[in-house]
């Protein structure tokens, strides 16, 4: 994954693969016609891990890591996740705002030099239905992230048997690796 090519992307598709003991995700570029493009990253998360860590690779052979995120603490409701590149250099971080998430899931994303983006579920009624009526927890959720009231990026979950997301980037300065980590994290960590 070349960083300059990645940074030129304004939209991604993220798809979950269904596997028995792991969650797997594919991150694809989007072609000009809106169809799914080349594979940009492949992620795998072990289920039931005490300290969350997800590594994203160039492809599903898992030979070349490109970035990852890891919880700072074990089993923390408002855990902070550090995002690093393949060499372990920090890119940024994201964390769940536990108190605000009681009614509507809220996440904060920080990129050095850019400030904090805050993302919240778009629909309060859907958020409330998902929380208080267990049989509706499958309802799709959408997140809008802003910095200083300006749109930064959005993650929209699509209907289907497998989790699928469309990620739109509105702020060109955002590091796409950080956005990808947050998009995968939303699916992998949302119910925790």
Secondary structure, DSSP 8 states (H G I E B T S, - for coil): --HHHHHT--EEEEEEEE-SSEEEEEEEEE-TTSSEEEEEEEEEEETT-SS-EEEEESSTT--SEEEEEEESSSS-TT-EEEEEETTS-EEEEEEE-TTGGGTS-EEEEEETTTEEEEEEES-HHHHHHHHH-GGGTTS--EEEEEETTEEEEEEEEE-SSS-EEEEEE--TTS-HHHHHHHHHHHHHHTT-
